[in-house]
Amino acid sequence: MSKIVGIDLGTTFSAIAHVNDNGVPELIPNEEGKSLTPSVIFYDDGEFVVGEYAKQNAVAEPENIVEFIKREMGKPITEFSRVFGGKEYSPEELSAEILKTLKKDAESKLAEQITDAIITVPAYFNDPERQATIRAGKIAGFNVQRIINEPTAAALSYGMHYSGDTATVLVFDLGGGTFDVTVMEVTGEEMKILATNGDHRLGGKDWDDKIILHVAKRFESEHGENPLTDLATYLEIQTRAIDAKIQLSTLNRATIITNYAGKSHQLQLTRQEYEEMTTDLVERCRSLVEVVLYEVELTADQVDTVLLVGGSTRLPMIQNMLTEHFGNPPDTSVNPDEAVVFGAAVMGELIQSEEPKKSAFLGAAPKTPKQNFGIMRISDVCSHSLGMVTLDNIGELYNSIIIPKNTNIPCEISKDYDTISDNQTEFDVIVLQGGEELAPRECPVRDAYEVFDIPPRPAGDTRIKVTFKYNANGVIEVEAEDADNKKILPIRKKEGDIDWEMYETPEAVAMPMDIALAIDCSGSMGGGSLDDAKAAASQFLYEIDVNSHVSLISFGGSQIEVEMNLTQDFDQLRQAIERLKTRGTTPMTEAIELARNKVMVNSQNTNVLIILTDGYPDNTSTTLKEAERAKREGIQIVTIGVGDGVDSDYLKQVASTPEDYYFVEESVQLEAAFTTIASRLVTESSGRTAGITRH
């Protein structure tokens, strides 16, 4: 096996490293002699150019530039592609151009052929995104030895120079386009990942975009024209926004000059203004930190070290938030730009070398030097639950979780299932990713297989043991066994899209549905918004299934009340709706808790909580926790955001799925939103039987 290099394939910058002959991880510079290569692709007269030259040409030829391609990984070519020279390119084909450039630079500097690589991905990347990264590596000419989570790679860098007792470490990884937060236990010899969470569409780019939009609004306010309608001007503003962001990390003020359509505008942006306009982004980071700590039942004071990874962790507001939250400043002993790629290089060395090499140390030298890489042990976890589609006891499609989220990997877990039809000789294994146990159609389909040659027996007499084998790359293998005779059943890949209709029968049984309407009655809902909300909620009662039970919860200030419990007397419910008045702030956490504990008490029914709000809850982190608890108990949460004061990304997290979030710009549009929701709920309330297996 040739040398295995480590690659950090980043949203804004990429890097490649190796372990040298002295056992020291080191970055391999690009042809300009720089350690980081911009992840920018420029199509230049039939050829792709990657890096600084591509970045410099972005303004001059914006139509030939591709940036932030990492955020598109895993999307089929029908959803995202770029056409150059008459050819359509997928996200992985474009990412492969970045990898080809890194490969070429490494071979030039090391004077040897490079074929093997470890490529890092965000811990919260799902299967399509991971598979696309592997394909990109193969297209670029790499034998991808391993896909490794970025926080895990960073932990390798940290662990190499950590010589203390066992410590609980939180890796806060905020890059240019993705965010991960991972909790692990680290000793001098072992790293055990406990839990991971994240948002693969949150990163430094979002902080840039805040400045870009601010600049554009100010320009349009003065000159009456939006400069972002011109792609070249947009890219120029983007460059100046990034410069301003960097300046505001050390200075209190930055100047941004915008030229468009013969007009010019000079903007003075203070650090205070910048921090105020990006508060929601910081809160999203804080909320995910709270969620992952909640998952492992840890408090902030039980975390020994917060390790910063990713260039965006240099933002003072991020470091200040973490210092405030954990009571101590984060650890800065590892270079946030180098930790991931160094860890990937070390992982390559661990895989490649059976002979121990002297350990290398990052940052300050440890008190107790390690002897070699070979003693390092890593225990990672899967970032998403994995399950399969089955039928529950009442004939509903059900996502039966086989491998729960945060299970240590590699792993092998089995569950038993029954046949549902007389003489059933085959069934489909539809592998789902995600924890939506009661809504399999809302989960990404990871793979699909057909199991056949089942001995024909009466329905329920055959028990099938289904086994999921999950390896360190996040690749899954499926095995099925006849539990009666221990025979391994044949299995084949199922091609094409999943046709959910094929699992349905003509019979449909209406499922009882309990609906809680939780309406924001905070002060900001005054001035007509609450009146529009009341009218829309009243109309909703005409359109929902007549067999449904509906309750009303109001939340505002210190008052969180069940105005009316579950009822089918919709006339009285409309009167209760009409009596709603505005008051105080937005205690959404308590509203969800009240719905979960006092209203949604019949687990046999379909439980739906509809939350309408025009702003932020009083406590974003506890609201997310309470929402996750409700969802785990089978409550479907639908959120409705009204006006420009809401954070759509946040309300999507509160909702059961992104499709369960609805946004209206004006409160007068609420009636249409409620009509859409009613139609969807009525359709989904029809229980259907299907022919797969019985949970």
C-alpha positions as CSV (number, residue, x, y, z in Angstrom):
1,M,0.0,0.0,0.0
2,S,1.3,3.4,-0.9
3,K,1.3,6.4,1.5
4,I,-2.2,7.2,2.8
5,V,-2.9,11.0,2.9
6,G,-5.5,12.7,4.9
7,I,-7.8,15.2,3.2
8,D,-10.1,17.8,4.7
9,L,-12.6,18.5,1.9
10,G,-14.0,21.8,3.2
11,T,-16.8,24.1,2.2
12,T,-14.5,27.2,1.8
13,F,-11.0,25.7,2.0
14,S,-9.5,22.2,1.6
15,A,-6.2,20.8,2.8
16,I,-4.1,17.6,2.4
17,A,-1.6,16.2,4.9
18,H,0.6,13.2,5.5
19,V,2.8,11.7,8.2
20,N,6.4,12.1,7.2
21,D,9.3,9.7,7.7
22,N,9.9,11.1,11.2
23,G,6.4,10.3,12.3
24,V,5.3,13.9,12.2
25,P,2.0,15.0,10.5
26,E,2.6,17.8,8.2
27,L,0.5,19.8,5.6
28,I,1.4,19.4,2.0
29,P,1.4,22.9,0.4
30,N,-0.2,23.6,-2.9
31,E,1.6,25.0,-6.0
32,E,1.4,28.5,-4.6
33,G,3.1,27.3,-1.4
34,K,0.0,27.7,0.8
35,S,-1.3,25.1,3.2
36,L,-5.0,25.8,2.5
37,T,-6.5,25.6,-1.0
38,P,-9.8,27.6,-1.6
39,S,-12.6,25.2,-2.5
40,V,-13.4,27.3,-5.5
41,I,-13.7,25.8,-9.0
42,F,-13.3,27.8,-12.2
43,Y,-14.1,26.5,-15.7
44,D,-11.5,28.1,-18.0
45,D,-11.7,27.3,-21.7
46,G,-12.4,23.6,-21.4
47,E,-10.5,23.0,-18.2
48,F,-11.2,23.2,-14.5
49,V,-8.9,25.3,-12.3
50,V,-9.1,25.0,-8.5
51,G,-7.8,27.3,-5.8
52,E,-6.6,30.9,-5.5
53,Y,-6.7,31.6,-9.2
54,A,-10.3,30.4,-9.4
55,K,-11.2,32.6,-6.4
56,Q,-9.6,35.7,-8.0
57,N,-11.6,35.1,-11.2
58,A,-14.9,34.8,-9.4
59,V,-15.9,38.5,-9.9
60,A,-14.7,38.7,-13.5
61,E,-16.4,35.5,-14.7
62,P,-19.0,34.6,-12.1
63,E,-21.0,32.3,-14.4
64,N,-17.9,30.0,-14.6
65,I,-17.4,29.7,-10.9
66,V,-18.6,27.1,-8.4
67,E,-18.3,27.7,-4.7
68,F,-19.7,26.0,-1.5
69,I,-20.2,22.7,-3.4
70,K,-19.9,20.8,-0.1
71,R,-23.4,22.0,0.9
72,E,-24.8,20.3,-2.2
73,M,-23.2,16.9,-1.7
74,G,-25.6,14.0,-1.9
75,K,-28.1,15.8,-4.0
76,P,-29.0,14.0,-7.3
77,I,-28.1,15.7,-10.5
78,T,-31.9,16.4,-11.0
79,E,-31.8,18.7,-7.9
80,F,-28.4,20.3,-8.4
81,S,-26.0,20.5,-11.3
82,R,-23.8,22.9,-13.3
83,V,-23.3,22.8,-17.0
84,F,-19.9,23.7,-18.4
85,G,-18.8,23.1,-22.0
86,G,-22.1,21.5,-22.8
87,K,-21.7,18.8,-20.1
88,E,-23.8,18.5,-16.9
89,Y,-21.8,18.0,-13.7
90,S,-23.0,16.6,-10.4
91,P,-21.9,17.8,-7.0
92,E,-19.5,14.9,-6.6
93,E,-18.0,15.4,-10.0
94,L,-17.3,19.0,-9.1
95,S,-15.9,18.1,-5.7
96,A,-13.7,15.6,-7.5
97,E,-12.0,18.5,-9.3
98,I,-10.9,19.9,-5.9
99,L,-9.6,16.4,-4.9
100,K,-7.7,16.1,-8.2
101,T,-5.9,19.3,-7.5
102,L,-5.0,18.2,-4.0
103,K,-3.7,14.9,-5.4
104,K,-1.7,16.6,-8.0
105,D,-0.1,19.0,-5.5
106,A,0.7,16.1,-3.1
107,E,2.3,14.0,-5.8
108,S,4.4,17.0,-7.0
109,K,5.7,17.8,-3.5
110,L,6.2,14.3,-2.3
111,A,7.6,13.0,-5.7
112,E,5.6,9.8,-5.5
113,Q,2.2,8.5,-6.7
114,I,-0.6,9.0,-4.2
115,T,-3.5,6.6,-4.5
116,D,-4.9,6.1,-1.0
117,A,-6.7,8.7,1.1
118,I,-8.7,9.3,4.3
119,I,-11.4,11.9,3.6
120,T,-13.2,13.8,6.4
121,V,-16.9,14.6,6.4
122,P,-19.1,16.5,8.9
123,A,-20.3,14.1,11.7
124,Y,-23.8,14.9,10.8
125,F,-23.5,14.1,7.1
126,N,-26.2,11.5,6.2
127,D,-25.7,8.5,3.9
128,P,-26.2,10.1,0.5
129,E,-23.7,12.9,1.5
130,R,-21.1,10.3,2.7
131,Q,-21.6,8.1,-0.4
132,A,-21.2,11.2,-2.7
133,T,-17.9,12.0,-0.9
134,I,-16.6,8.5,-1.5
135,R,-17.7,8.7,-5.2
136,A,-15.9,12.1,-5.5
137,G,-12.7,10.5,-4.2
138,K,-13.0,7.6,-6.6
139,I,-13.6,10.0,-9.6
140,A,-10.4,11.9,-8.5
141,G,-8.4,8.7,-8.6
142,F,-8.3,7.9,-4.9
143,N,-8.8,4.6,-3.2
144,V,-10.8,6.0,-0.3
145,Q,-9.6,3.9,2.6
146,R,-11.9,5.5,5.1
147,I,-14.5,8.3,5.6
148,I,-13.9,9.8,9.0
149,N,-16.0,12.3,10.9
150,E,-14.3,15.7,11.2
151,P,-14.7,16.0,15.1
152,T,-13.2,12.5,15.4
153,A,-10.2,13.6,13.3
154,A,-9.8,16.7,15.4
155,A,-9.9,14.5,18.5
156,L,-7.0,12.5,17.1
157,S,-5.0,15.7,16.9
158,Y,-6.0,16.7,20.4
159,G,-5.5,13.2,21.9
160,M,-1.9,13.0,20.5
161,H,-0.8,15.7,22.9
162,Y,-3.1,15.1,25.8
163,S,-1.5,13.2,28.7
164,G,-3.9,13.8,31.6
165,D,-6.5,11.6,33.1
166,T,-9.7,10.7,31.4
167,A,-11.5,14.0,30.3
168,T,-14.8,14.8,28.8
169,V,-14.2,16.9,25.7
170,L,-16.8,18.8,23.6
171,V,-15.6,19.3,20.0
172,F,-17.2,22.5,18.6
173,D,-16.6,22.3,14.8
174,L,-17.8,25.4,13.0
175,G,-16.4,25.5,9.5
176,G,-17.2,27.6,6.4
177,G,-20.5,25.8,5.6
178,T,-21.2,23.0,8.2
179,F,-21.4,22.7,12.0
180,D,-20.9,19.7,14.2
181,V,-20.8,19.4,18.0
182,T,-19.5,16.1,19.4
183,V,-19.0,15.0,23.0
184,M,-16.3,12.4,23.7
185,E,-14.1,10.9,26.4
186,V,-10.4,11.2,25.8
187,T,-7.5,9.5,27.5
188,G,-3.9,9.3,26.4
189,E,-4.6,6.2,24.5
190,E,-8.3,6.1,23.7
191,M,-11.0,8.4,22.3
192,K,-14.7,7.3,22.8
193,I,-17.3,9.3,21.0
194,L,-20.4,9.6,23.1
195,A,-22.8,11.6,20.9
196,T,-22.8,13.9,18.0
197,N,-25.3,16.4,16.5
198,G,-25.1,19.2,14.0
199,D,-26.4,21.2,11.1
200,H,-24.8,20.7,7.7
201,R,-26.2,24.0,6.5
202,L,-24.7,26.2,9.2
203,G,-21.3,27.8,8.9
204,G,-19.2,30.9,8.4
205,K,-21.0,31.5,5.1
206,D,-24.1,32.3,7.0
207,W,-22.3,35.0,9.0
208,D,-21.0,36.3,5.6
209,D,-24.6,36.3,4.2
210,K,-25.8,38.5,7.1
211,I,-23.3,41.2,6.1
212,I,-24.1,40.8,2.4
213,L,-27.8,41.3,3.0
214,H,-27.2,44.2,5.4
215,V,-25.0,45.9,2.8
216,A,-27.6,45.3,0.0
217,K,-30.5,46.7,2.0
218,R,-28.6,49.8,2.9
219,F,-27.5,50.3,-0.7
220,E,-31.1,49.8,-1.9
221,S,-32.4,52.2,0.7
222,E,-30.1,54.9,-0.5
223,H,-30.2,54.3,-4.3
224,G,-33.4,52.3,-4.9
225,E,-31.6,49.4,-6.6
226,N,-30.7,46.0,-5.2
227,P,-27.0,45.3,-6.0
228,L,-27.4,41.5,-5.5
229,T,-29.3,41.1,-8.7
230,D,-26.0,41.4,-10.5
231,L,-23.9,38.2,-10.0
232,A,-20.5,40.0,-10.3
233,T,-21.5,42.6,-7.8
234,Y,-22.8,40.0,-5.4
235,L,-19.4,38.2,-5.5
236,E,-17.6,41.5,-5.0
237,I,-19.8,42.3,-2.0
238,Q,-19.2,38.8,-0.7
239,T,-15.5,39.3,-0.8
240,R,-15.7,42.5,1.1
241,A,-18.1,41.0,3.6
242,I,-15.6,38.3,4.4
243,D,-12.9,40.9,4.8
244,A,-15.1,42.9,7.1
245,K,-15.9,39.7,9.2
246,I,-12.2,39.1,9.6
247,Q,-11.5,42.7,10.6
248,L,-14.3,42.7,13.1
249,S,-12.7,39.8,14.9
250,T,-10.0,42.2,16.1
251,L,-11.3,45.7,15.4
252,N,-14.5,47.5,16.5
253,R,-15.4,48.9,13.1
254,A,-15.1,47.9,9.4
255,T,-15.8,49.9,6.2
256,I,-17.5,48.3,3.2
257,I,-17.7,50.1,-0.1
258,T,-20.2,49.0,-2.7
259,N,-20.2,50.1,-6.3
260,Y,-23.1,49.2,-8.6
261,A,-24.8,50.7,-11.7
262,G,-22.5,53.7,-11.5
263,K,-23.5,54.4,-7.9
264,S,-21.4,54.0,-4.7
265,H,-22.2,53.5,-1.1
266,Q,-19.9,53.4,2.0
267,L,-21.1,51.5,5.0
268,Q,-19.5,51.6,8.5
269,L,-20.3,48.4,10.3
270,T,-19.5,48.1,14.0
271,R,-18.8,44.9,15.9
272,Q,-21.8,45.5,18.1
273,E,-24.1,45.8,15.0
274,Y,-22.6,42.7,13.5
275,E,-23.0,40.7,16.7
276,E,-26.6,41.9,17.0
277,M,-27.5,40.8,13.5
278,T,-26.0,37.4,13.9
279,T,-27.4,36.6,17.4
280,D,-29.8,34.0,15.8
281,L,-26.8,32.1,14.3
282,V,-25.0,32.0,17.7
283,E,-28.2,30.8,19.3
284,R,-28.5,28.0,16.8
285,C,-25.0,26.9,17.8
286,R,-25.8,27.2,21.5
287,S,-29.0,25.2,21.0
288,L,-27.3,22.3,19.4
289,V,-24.7,22.3,22.1
290,E,-27.5,22.0,24.6
291,V,-29.2,19.2,22.6
292,V,-26.0,17.0,22.4
293,L,-25.3,17.5,26.1
294,Y,-28.9,16.5,26.8
295,E,-28.5,13.4,24.7
296,V,-25.6,12.1,26.9
297,E,-27.2,13.5,30.2
298,L,-24.3,15.9,30.9
299,T,-24.3,19.4,32.2
300,A,-22.0,22.2,31.1
301,D,-19.9,22.0,34.2
302,Q,-19.2,18.3,33.5
303,V,-17.3,19.1,30.3
304,D,-13.6,19.4,31.0
305,T,-12.5,20.9,27.7
306,V,-14.2,22.6,24.7
307,L,-12.0,22.1,21.6
308,L,-12.4,24.5,18.7
309,V,-12.3,23.2,15.2
310,G,-12.9,25.1,12.0
311,G,-12.0,28.7,11.0
312,S,-15.3,30.2,12.0
313,T,-14.5,29.4,15.6
314,R,-12.2,32.4,15.5
315,L,-15.3,34.6,15.7
316,P,-15.2,36.4,19.1
317,M,-19.0,36.0,19.5
318,I,-18.6,32.2,19.3
319,Q,-15.7,32.1,21.8
320,N,-17.6,34.4,24.1
321,M,-20.7,32.3,23.9
322,L,-18.8,29.2,24.8
323,T,-16.9,30.8,27.6
324,E,-20.2,32.1,29.1
325,H,-21.9,28.7,28.6
326,F,-19.1,26.5,30.1
327,G,-17.6,29.0,32.5
328,N,-14.1,28.7,31.0
329,P,-12.6,29.7,27.7
330,P,-12.3,27.0,25.0
331,D,-9.0,25.2,24.3
332,T,-7.0,26.8,21.6
333,S,-3.9,24.5,21.7
334,V,-4.8,22.9,18.3
335,N,-4.9,25.0,15.2
336,P,-8.6,25.0,14.1
337,D,-7.6,25.0,10.4
338,E,-5.2,22.0,10.8
339,A,-6.7,19.8,13.4
340,V,-9.0,17.9,11.0
341,V,-6.6,17.2,8.2
342,F,-3.8,16.3,10.7
343,G,-6.2,13.8,12.3
344,A,-7.1,12.3,9.0
345,A,-3.3,11.9,8.2
346,V,-2.8,10.1,11.5
347,M,-5.8,7.8,10.8
348,G,-4.1,6.9,7.5
349,E,-1.0,6.1,9.4
350,L,-2.9,3.9,11.9
351,I,-4.5,2.0,9.0
352,Q,-1.3,1.7,7.0
353,S,1.5,0.9,9.4
354,E,1.8,-2.2,11.4
355,E,5.2,-1.0,12.6
356,P,5.0,1.7,15.3
357,K,6.4,5.1,14.5
358,K,7.4,7.8,17.0
359,S,4.5,9.9,17.9
360,A,4.1,13.5,16.8
361,F,2.8,16.2,18.9
362,L,0.6,19.1,18.0
363,G,0.8,22.4,19.8
364,A,2.6,22.5,23.1
365,A,4.6,19.3,23.9
366,P,2.8,17.0,26.4
367,K,4.2,16.2,29.7
368,T,4.3,12.5,29.0
369,P,5.3,11.7,25.4
370,K,3.5,8.8,23.7
371,Q,5.4,6.0,22.2
372,N,3.7,5.5,18.9
373,F,0.5,6.0,16.9
374,G,-0.4,2.3,17.2
375,I,-1.7,2.6,20.7
376,M,-4.4,5.2,19.7
377,R,-7.9,3.7,19.8
378,I,-11.0,5.4,18.5
379,S,-14.6,4.5,19.2
380,D,-17.0,6.5,17.0
381,V,-20.8,6.6,16.8
382,C,-23.4,6.7,14.1
383,S,-24.9,10.2,13.7
384,H,-28.4,9.1,12.6
385,S,-30.7,6.3,13.6
386,L,-31.2,3.5,11.1
387,G,-34.4,1.5,10.8
388,M,-36.7,-0.4,8.4
389,V,-40.3,0.0,7.3
390,T,-42.7,-2.4,8.9
391,L,-46.3,-2.5,9.9
392,D,-47.4,-1.7,13.5
393,N,-50.2,-3.5,15.3
394,I,-53.0,-1.4,13.7
395,G,-51.7,-1.7,10.2
396,E,-49.8,1.6,9.9
397,L,-46.4,2.0,8.2
398,Y,-43.8,2.2,10.9
399,N,-40.1,3.0,11.1
400,S,-38.7,0.3,13.3
401,I,-35.4,1.6,14.6
402,I,-32.7,-1.1,14.6
403,I,-29.6,1.0,15.2
404,P,-30.3,4.0,17.4
405,K,-28.5,7.3,16.9
406,N,-25.2,7.5,18.8
407,T,-24.7,3.8,18.9
408,N,-21.0,2.9,18.8
409,I,-19.7,1.8,15.4
410,P,-18.8,-0.5,13.9
411,C,-21.8,-2.5,15.1
412,E,-24.1,-5.4,14.3
413,I,-27.7,-5.3,15.6
414,S,-30.6,-7.6,14.9
415,K,-34.4,-7.5,15.4
416,D,-37.1,-10.1,14.8
417,Y,-40.2,-9.5,12.6
418,D,-43.2,-11.6,11.6
419,T,-44.7,-12.3,8.2
420,I,-48.1,-10.7,7.7
421,S,-49.6,-12.8,4.9
422,D,-50.4,-16.4,4.4
423,N,-47.7,-18.2,2.4
424,Q,-45.6,-15.0,2.3
425,T,-42.3,-15.9,0.5
426,E,-40.6,-12.5,0.2
427,F,-40.6,-9.1,1.8
428,D,-38.8,-5.8,1.2
429,V,-36.3,-4.2,3.6
430,I,-36.5,-0.4,3.1
431,V,-33.7,1.0,5.2
432,L,-34.5,4.4,6.6
433,Q,-32.3,7.0,8.2
434,G,-33.6,9.1,11.0
435,G,-35.7,8.8,14.2
436,E,-39.2,9.5,12.9
437,E,-40.6,6.2,14.1
438,L,-44.2,7.0,13.2
439,A,-43.6,8.7,9.9
440,P,-41.4,6.6,7.6
441,R,-42.2,8.6,4.5
442,E,-40.6,11.6,6.2
443,C,-37.3,9.8,6.6
444,P,-34.6,9.6,3.9
445,V,-34.5,6.2,2.2
446,R,-31.0,4.9,2.6
447,D,-31.3,1.7,0.6
448,A,-33.8,-1.0,-0.3
449,Y,-33.5,-4.8,-0.6
450,E,-35.7,-7.7,-1.5
451,V,-35.5,-10.8,0.7
452,F,-36.9,-14.0,-0.9
453,D,-37.2,-17.8,-0.7
454,I,-39.1,-17.6,2.7
455,P,-40.7,-21.0,3.4
456,P,-44.5,-20.6,2.9
457,R,-46.4,-20.7,6.2
458,P,-49.5,-19.1,7.7
459,A,-49.3,-15.4,8.5
460,G,-47.3,-14.7,11.6
461,D,-45.8,-18.2,11.8
462,T,-42.5,-17.2,10.2
463,R,-40.2,-15.1,12.3
464,I,-37.4,-13.3,10.4
465,K,-34.3,-12.0,12.1
466,V,-33.1,-8.8,10.2
467,T,-29.5,-7.8,10.9
468,F,-27.9,-4.4,10.2
469,K,-24.1,-4.4,10.0
470,Y,-22.7,-0.8,10.2
471,N,-19.0,-0.3,9.5
472,A,-16.7,2.6,10.3
473,N,-17.4,4.3,7.0
474,G,-21.1,4.4,7.7
475,V,-21.7,1.8,5.0
476,I,-24.5,-0.7,6.0
477,E,-25.0,-4.3,5.1
478,V,-28.3,-6.1,5.6
479,E,-28.8,-9.8,6.4
480,A,-32.1,-11.8,6.9
481,E,-32.4,-15.1,8.6
482,D,-35.3,-17.5,9.0
483,A,-35.4,-17.7,12.8
484,D,-37.1,-21.2,12.8
485,N,-34.4,-23.1,10.8
486,K,-31.5,-20.5,11.1
487,K,-31.3,-20.4,7.3
488,I,-29.8,-17.2,5.8
489,L,-32.3,-15.9,3.3
490,P,-31.1,-14.7,-0.1
491,I,-31.3,-10.9,-0.6
492,R,-30.9,-8.6,-3.6
493,K,-30.7,-4.9,-4.1
494,K,-34.0,-3.2,-5.0
495,E,-33.5,-0.7,-7.8
496,G,-35.5,2.4,-8.6
497,D,-37.5,4.8,-6.4
498,I,-39.7,3.6,-3.6
499,D,-43.3,3.3,-4.6
500,W,-45.1,3.6,-1.3
501,E,-48.5,2.8,-3.0
502,M,-47.4,-0.8,-3.6
503,Y,-47.5,-1.4,0.1
504,E,-51.0,-0.2,0.5
505,T,-54.3,-2.2,0.3
506,P,-57.7,-0.8,-0.8
507,E,-58.9,-0.9,2.8
508,A,-58.4,2.3,4.7
509,V,-59.3,2.8,8.3
510,A,-59.6,6.4,9.7
511,M,-57.3,6.9,12.6
512,P,-58.5,9.0,15.6
513,M,-56.7,12.3,15.7
514,D,-56.0,14.6,18.6
515,I,-54.9,18.1,17.7
516,A,-53.6,20.8,20.0
517,L,-53.6,24.4,18.7
518,A,-50.9,26.3,20.5
519,I,-51.2,30.0,19.7
520,D,-48.6,32.6,20.5
521,C,-50.4,35.4,22.5
522,S,-47.2,37.4,23.2
523,G,-47.3,41.2,22.8
524,S,-45.8,41.2,19.3
525,M,-49.0,39.4,18.1
526,G,-50.9,42.6,18.6
527,G,-51.9,45.0,15.9
528,G,-54.1,42.6,14.0
529,S,-51.9,39.5,13.9
530,L,-53.7,37.8,16.7
531,D,-57.1,38.6,15.1
532,D,-56.0,37.0,11.8
533,A,-54.7,34.0,13.7
534,K,-58.0,33.6,15.5
535,A,-59.9,33.8,12.2
536,A,-57.6,31.2,10.6
537,A,-57.9,28.8,13.5
538,S,-61.7,29.1,13.6
539,Q,-61.8,28.3,9.8
540,F,-59.4,25.4,10.4
541,L,-62.1,23.7,12.5
542,Y,-64.5,23.6,9.5
543,E,-61.9,21.9,7.4
544,I,-60.5,19.3,9.8
545,D,-61.9,15.7,9.9
546,V,-65.2,15.7,11.9
547,N,-63.9,12.8,14.0
548,S,-61.0,14.8,15.3
549,H,-60.7,16.1,18.8
550,V,-59.1,19.6,19.1
551,S,-57.8,21.5,22.1
552,L,-56.6,25.2,22.4
553,I,-53.5,26.3,24.3
554,S,-52.5,29.9,24.6
555,F,-49.0,31.0,25.6
556,G,-47.8,34.5,26.4
557,G,-46.0,36.1,29.4
558,S,-46.3,34.0,32.5
559,Q,-49.6,32.5,31.4
560,I,-49.6,29.2,29.6
561,E,-53.1,27.8,29.7
562,V,-55.2,25.0,28.2
563,E,-58.1,27.3,27.1
564,M,-60.1,24.2,26.2
565,N,-59.2,20.6,26.4
566,L,-59.7,18.1,23.6
567,T,-63.3,18.4,22.4
568,Q,-65.5,17.9,19.3
569,D,-67.7,20.8,20.3
570,F,-66.2,23.2,17.8
571,D,-68.7,26.0,18.5
572,Q,-67.5,26.3,22.0
573,L,-63.9,26.0,20.8
574,R,-64.4,28.9,18.4
575,Q,-65.7,31.0,21.3
576,A,-62.6,30.2,23.3
577,I,-60.5,31.2,20.3
578,E,-62.3,34.5,20.0
579,R,-61.5,35.3,23.7
580,L,-57.7,35.1,23.2
581,K,-55.8,38.3,24.1
582,T,-52.1,39.4,23.8
583,R,-49.9,39.4,26.9
584,G,-46.1,39.3,27.7
585,T,-43.4,37.2,26.1
586,T,-43.2,33.8,24.3
587,P,-42.9,30.8,26.7
588,M,-43.0,28.2,24.0
589,T,-41.2,25.6,26.1
590,E,-43.9,25.5,28.7
591,A,-46.6,25.4,25.9
592,I,-45.1,22.2,24.4
593,E,-44.6,20.7,27.9
594,L,-48.3,21.4,28.7
595,A,-49.5,19.8,25.4
596,R,-47.3,16.7,26.0
597,N,-48.3,16.2,29.7
598,K,-51.9,17.4,29.8
599,V,-53.4,17.1,26.3
600,M,-51.6,14.5,24.2
601,V,-52.2,11.7,26.7
602,N,-53.8,9.0,24.4
603,S,-50.8,7.4,22.6
604,Q,-53.2,5.2,20.6
605,N,-54.4,8.2,18.6
606,T,-52.6,10.3,16.1
607,N,-51.3,13.3,18.1
608,V,-50.6,16.6,16.4
609,L,-49.4,19.8,18.0
610,I,-49.7,22.9,15.8
611,I,-47.6,25.9,17.1
612,L,-48.2,29.4,15.7
613,T,-45.7,32.1,16.5
614,D,-44.4,35.4,15.1
615,G,-41.0,35.3,16.9
616,Y,-38.5,33.6,19.1
617,P,-39.4,31.5,22.2
618,D,-38.1,32.8,25.5
619,N,-35.6,30.0,25.7
620,T,-34.5,28.5,22.4
621,S,-32.5,25.6,23.8
622,T,-35.1,24.3,26.3
623,T,-37.8,24.6,23.6
624,L,-35.7,22.4,21.3
625,K,-35.3,19.9,24.1
626,E,-39.0,19.8,24.9
627,A,-39.8,19.5,21.3
628,E,-37.5,16.5,20.9
629,R,-39.0,14.9,23.9
630,A,-42.5,15.3,22.5
631,K,-41.5,13.9,19.1
632,R,-39.9,10.9,20.8
633,E,-43.3,10.3,22.4
634,G,-45.0,10.2,19.0
635,I,-46.3,13.7,18.8
636,Q,-46.2,15.3,15.3
637,I,-45.2,19.0,15.7
638,V,-46.3,21.4,13.0
639,T,-44.9,25.0,13.3
640,I,-46.2,28.1,11.6
641,G,-44.1,31.2,11.4
642,V,-45.6,34.6,10.8
643,G,-43.7,37.7,9.5
644,D,-40.0,38.5,9.2
645,G,-39.4,38.2,13.0
646,V,-39.2,34.4,12.9
647,D,-36.2,32.2,12.4
648,S,-37.3,29.7,9.8
649,D,-34.4,27.4,10.3
650,Y,-35.1,27.3,14.0
651,L,-38.8,26.5,13.6
652,K,-37.9,23.8,11.2
653,Q,-35.9,22.2,14.0
654,V,-38.8,22.4,16.3
655,A,-41.1,20.9,13.7
656,S,-41.1,17.1,13.2
657,T,-39.8,17.5,9.7
658,P,-38.9,20.5,7.5
659,E,-42.1,19.8,5.6
660,D,-44.0,20.4,8.9
661,Y,-43.0,24.0,8.9
662,Y,-45.1,26.7,7.2
663,F,-44.2,30.3,6.8
664,V,-46.4,33.3,5.9
665,E,-45.1,36.8,5.4
666,E,-48.3,38.4,6.5
667,S,-50.8,37.3,9.1
668,V,-53.7,37.6,6.6
669,Q,-52.2,34.6,4.8
670,L,-52.7,32.3,7.8
671,E,-56.0,31.0,6.6
672,A,-54.4,29.5,3.5
673,A,-51.7,27.9,5.6
674,F,-54.2,26.4,8.0
675,T,-56.2,25.1,5.0
676,T,-53.2,23.3,3.6
677,I,-52.4,21.8,7.0
678,A,-56.0,20.6,7.4
679,S,-56.0,18.9,4.0
680,R,-52.7,17.2,4.7
681,L,-53.8,16.0,8.2
682,V,-57.0,14.6,6.8
683,T,-55.1,12.7,4.2
684,E,-52.5,11.3,6.6
685,S,-55.1,10.3,9.1
686,S,-56.3,7.5,6.9
687,G,-54.7,4.3,8.2
688,R,-53.4,2.0,5.5
689,T,-52.3,-1.6,5.7
690,A,-49.3,-2.8,3.7
691,G,-47.4,-6.0,2.9
692,I,-44.0,-5.9,4.4
693,T,-43.4,-7.4,7.9
694,R,-45.0,-6.9,11.3
695,H,-43.1,-5.0,13.9
